[in-house]
Amino acid sequence: MNERRFGEAEIELILQRAVQLEVISEILGGREHEGLTLREVQEIAREAGIDPNLVARAAWELEAHRLEADQSMGESKRRSILPSSLAQA
C-alpha cells in the first residue's frame, strides 16, 4: 500500500500548525468559549519572540476580512429577499 508522503515544505507547515494547536490548547485550557483579548494574544506572542505590533496588524486584517465577508453576505441576503424587479434596480 502506498502511504501519502509529505514533502519538506508540507512537513514544516504540518508541524507549525501542530505547535499552534498545542499552544492554543494550553493557553485556553478549557476557556475556548471565552477566547482571549488582543492584549493577551500580544503578551503570548511577546513571550514567544513575536512582535506584538505584528499580532495587532494580523488581528486588524482578520477583522477587516470578516467585516468584508459579512457585508458581502448581507448584500447577497438583501438581493435574495427582494422581489426580482427591485433586485435588478
NORDA-V793670 format. One record per run of one state. SS is the DSSP state (~ for helix, > for strand, _ for the rest). FROM is the first residue (numbers start at 1). LEN is the number of residues. If there is no record, write none. Layout:
BEGIN
[[SS:FROM:LEN] [SS:FROM:LEN]]
END
This chain:
BEGIN
[[_:1:7] [~:8:21] [_:29:9] [~:38:10] [_:48:4] [~:52:30] [_:82:2] [~:84:4] [_:88:2]]
END
